[in-house]
Amino acid sequence: MLTWLESRPRRVWHLAICVVLICMAAVSCGIADEDALRARAAFDFDCPKNQIKIVELDADNTYGVIACGQRATYINMCHGPYDAECTWVQNTDSHRRHGDDDN
């Protein structure tokens, strides 16, 4: 049986693998979250996805969206075990930007 000192390199290796996997999952979730926000805003604003600008307003859960002369704030609401199920919810009524008109 290995002592703690002898098994230390193996533990460090396992920890390193776990850290890399968690980082990879976090990066892929971030992209999926932005894609979900873009899809939600495209529907809400009746605007093509390529005309949507997303602006981070605070740490990870509140974003501003500007699209087709409209703007709104969205919050990423999570629930379920470990908050694993998330969806974007519009936190303001969308409205036209000042200076924009329907001419």
C-alpha positions as CSV (number, residue, x, y, z in Angstrom):
1,M,0.0,0.0,0.0
2,L,1.3,3.5,-0.9
3,T,1.8,6.0,1.8
4,W,0.4,9.6,1.5
5,L,3.8,10.9,0.4
6,E,4.2,8.2,-2.3
7,S,0.7,8.7,-3.7
8,R,1.0,12.5,-3.8
9,P,2.0,12.7,-7.5
10,R,-1.0,10.6,-8.5
11,R,-3.3,12.9,-6.5
12,V,-1.8,16.0,-8.0
13,W,-2.3,14.4,-11.5
14,H,-6.0,13.6,-10.7
15,L,-6.6,17.1,-9.4
16,A,-5.0,18.6,-12.5
17,I,-7.3,16.5,-14.8
18,C,-10.4,17.6,-12.8
19,V,-9.5,21.3,-13.0
20,V,-9.0,21.1,-16.8
21,L,-12.3,19.3,-17.3
22,I,-14.2,21.8,-15.1
23,C,-12.6,24.7,-17.1
24,M,-13.6,23.1,-20.4
25,A,-17.2,22.7,-19.2
26,A,-17.4,26.3,-18.0
27,V,-16.1,27.6,-21.3
28,S,-18.6,25.5,-23.3
29,C,-21.5,26.6,-21.0
30,G,-20.6,30.2,-21.5
31,I,-20.9,29.9,-25.3
32,A,-24.2,28.0,-25.0
33,D,-25.6,30.7,-22.6
34,E,-24.7,33.4,-25.1
35,D,-26.3,31.5,-27.9
36,A,-29.4,31.0,-25.8
37,L,-29.6,34.7,-25.0
38,R,-29.1,35.6,-28.7
39,A,-31.9,33.2,-29.7
40,R,-34.3,34.6,-27.0
41,A,-33.6,38.2,-28.0
42,A,-34.0,37.4,-31.7
43,F,-37.5,36.1,-30.9
44,D,-38.4,38.9,-28.5
45,F,-37.3,41.7,-30.8
46,D,-38.2,39.9,-34.1
47,C,-34.7,40.6,-35.2
48,P,-32.0,38.5,-37.0
49,K,-29.4,37.0,-34.6
50,N,-26.5,38.7,-36.5
51,Q,-28.0,42.2,-35.6
52,I,-28.0,41.5,-31.9
53,K,-25.4,43.2,-29.7
54,I,-24.9,41.7,-26.2
55,V,-23.3,43.8,-23.4
56,E,-22.3,42.3,-20.0
57,L,-23.8,44.5,-17.2
58,D,-22.6,42.6,-14.2
59,A,-21.0,39.3,-13.1
60,D,-22.3,36.5,-15.3
61,N,-26.1,36.8,-14.9
62,T,-27.2,40.2,-16.2
63,Y,-26.8,41.3,-19.8
64,G,-28.0,44.2,-22.0
65,V,-29.2,43.4,-25.5
66,I,-29.4,46.0,-28.3
67,A,-31.1,44.8,-31.4
68,C,-33.1,46.4,-34.3
69,G,-33.4,49.7,-32.6
70,Q,-34.6,48.2,-29.3
71,R,-32.9,47.4,-26.0
72,A,-33.6,45.3,-22.9
73,T,-32.0,43.8,-19.9
74,Y,-31.9,40.0,-19.5
75,I,-31.2,38.0,-16.4
76,N,-30.0,34.4,-16.4
77,M,-32.3,32.6,-14.0
78,C,-31.2,29.2,-12.8
79,H,-33.0,26.5,-10.8
80,G,-32.9,22.7,-10.2
81,P,-30.2,20.7,-8.5
82,Y,-27.1,22.9,-8.3
83,D,-28.8,25.6,-10.4
84,A,-28.1,23.4,-13.5
85,E,-31.2,24.4,-15.5
86,C,-30.9,28.0,-16.7
87,T,-33.0,30.3,-18.9
88,W,-32.8,34.0,-20.0
89,V,-35.6,36.2,-18.7
90,Q,-36.2,39.7,-19.9
91,N,-36.0,42.0,-16.9
92,T,-37.3,45.2,-18.7
93,D,-39.9,46.0,-21.3
94,S,-38.0,46.3,-24.6
95,H,-38.2,49.8,-26.0
96,R,-36.9,51.9,-28.8
97,R,-33.7,53.8,-28.4
98,H,-33.9,57.6,-28.3
99,G,-33.7,59.0,-31.8
100,D,-35.0,55.9,-33.5
101,D,-38.4,56.0,-35.3
102,D,-40.5,53.9,-37.6
103,N,-40.1,56.1,-40.7
